[in-house]
Amino acid sequence: MKTPKEEINAFLGKDTEFEGKFSFTGAVRIDGKFTGEIESSGTLIVGETATIKSQIHVADMIISGEVDGDVVAENKIEISIPGKMFGNIQTPKLVIEEGVIFEGKCKMQELGKEKKKELSNSLKENEGLSILK
């Protein structure tokens, strides 16, 4: 799996379970279980042992685990083996390795300027913080 350019700010290990709303800047890696909502202007890395049931809105996403929910990525989504994606995707760039499971619809377009501005403004309030509620 490729590593993001950003330094990883938080790591949720394979034996962790979280439920709620997760907002962050920078890069976060999840190897455990997460249920809820994820919003970020950064990169979300879903490790091979991760199981995520969430509505997700991020800048970039790298998936090697299992994601169940809709994903909006402003820049790019990469799905690597043994990744599984069950839900709809919206992103301007999508990379899917052979052998990955993807069940859902894909919309390959950039977000409108209003949506980007909306996300940017909401994240400025939490700039530099990782928040779990």
C-alpha positions as a printed Julia matrix, in Angstrom:
133×3 Matrix{Float64}:
   0.0    0.0     0.0
   1.24   3.47   -0.82
   1.86   5.84    2.06
   0.36   9.32    2.06
   2.52  12.44    1.83
   1.12  13.63    5.14
   2.42  12.37    8.48
  -0.06  10.13   10.3
  -1.61  12.1    13.19
  -3.69   9.32   14.75
  -3.81   5.55   14.62
  -6.69   3.34   15.74
  -5.26  -0.16   16.22
  -6.85  -3.45   15.19
  -8.27  -4.17   18.66
 -10.05  -0.79   18.96
 -13.74  -0.03   18.45
 -15.19   3.48   18.12
 -18.64   4.84   17.44
 -19.61   8.45   16.72
 -18.4   11.41   14.68
 -14.7   11.61   13.79
 -13.16  14.85   12.46
  -9.47  15.35   11.8
  -6.82  17.14    9.79
  -3.71  15.51    8.36
  -3.71  11.72    7.99
  -5.37   9.04   10.12
  -5.06   5.26    9.88
  -7.79   2.94   11.13
  -7.09  -0.77   11.63
  -9.97  -1.43   14.06
 -13.75  -1.03   13.91
 -15.46   2.33   13.42
 -19.16   3.12   13.13
 -20.51   6.63   12.54
 -19.5    9.62   10.48
 -16.04  10.7     9.26
 -15.22  14.17    7.92
 -11.77  15.51    7.09
  -9.73  17.71    4.8
  -6.96  15.13    5.08
  -6.27  11.49    4.25
  -8.06   8.46    5.69
  -6.17   5.15    5.52
  -8.25   2.03    6.07
  -5.91  -0.82    7.03
  -6.39  -4.48    6.1
  -7.96  -5.39    9.46
 -10.35  -2.41    9.55
 -14.14  -2.58    9.34
 -15.82   0.78    8.85
 -19.56   1.46    8.68
 -19.74   5.16    8.0
 -20.66   8.07    5.8
 -17.26   9.48    4.81
 -16.19  12.85    3.39
 -12.4   13.29    3.05
  -9.8   14.73    0.69
  -8.07  11.4    -0.02
  -8.74   7.81    0.96
  -6.71   4.6     0.79
  -8.71   1.41    1.4
  -7.22  -2.0     2.17
  -9.9   -3.1     4.66
 -13.7   -3.15    4.54
 -15.86  -0.03    4.14
 -19.65  -0.09    4.24
 -21.14   3.33    3.45
 -20.98   6.19    0.99
 -17.65   7.92    0.38
 -16.97  11.38   -1.04
 -13.29  12.17   -1.67
 -12.29  15.54   -3.06
  -9.08  14.29   -4.68
  -8.63  10.53   -4.92
  -9.69   7.09   -3.68
  -7.37   4.06   -3.9
  -8.69   0.56   -3.18
  -6.03  -2.13   -2.77
  -6.26  -5.89   -2.22
  -7.84  -7.2     0.05
 -10.06  -4.1     0.13
 -13.85  -4.28    0.06
 -16.08  -1.3    -0.67
 -19.86  -1.59   -0.21
 -21.43   1.77   -1.03
 -21.38   4.67   -3.43
 -18.27   6.65   -4.32
 -17.82  10.2    -5.58
 -14.3   11.32   -6.51
 -12.46  12.78   -9.5
  -9.76  10.04   -9.39
 -10.24   6.36   -8.61
  -7.67   3.54   -8.52
  -8.92  -0.03   -8.01
  -6.54  -3.01   -7.98
  -7.56  -6.25   -9.67
  -9.25  -8.56   -7.16
 -10.85  -5.84   -5.03
 -14.57  -6.1    -4.21
 -16.6   -2.96   -5.04
 -20.39  -3.03   -4.85
 -22.0    0.35   -5.45
 -22.16   3.26   -7.83
 -19.29   5.52   -8.78
 -19.57   9.17   -9.78
 -16.3   10.47  -11.19
 -16.5   14.23  -10.87
 -15.04  16.92   -8.72
 -17.07  18.43   -5.93
 -18.61  21.8    -6.63
 -16.92  24.87   -5.21
 -19.72  25.37   -2.68
 -19.29  21.85   -1.23
 -15.51  22.3    -0.96
 -15.96  25.67    0.75
 -18.55  24.19    3.13
 -16.2   21.35    4.13
 -13.25  23.71    4.48
 -15.19  26.09    6.75
 -16.48  23.32    9.01
 -12.99  21.85    9.37
 -11.33  25.2    10.17
 -13.25  25.17   13.44
 -11.44  21.95   14.4
  -8.09  22.71   12.75
  -5.22  20.75   14.26
  -7.51  18.58   16.38
  -8.59  14.97   16.17
 -12.07  14.72   17.64
 -14.01  11.64   18.69
 -17.55  12.18   19.97
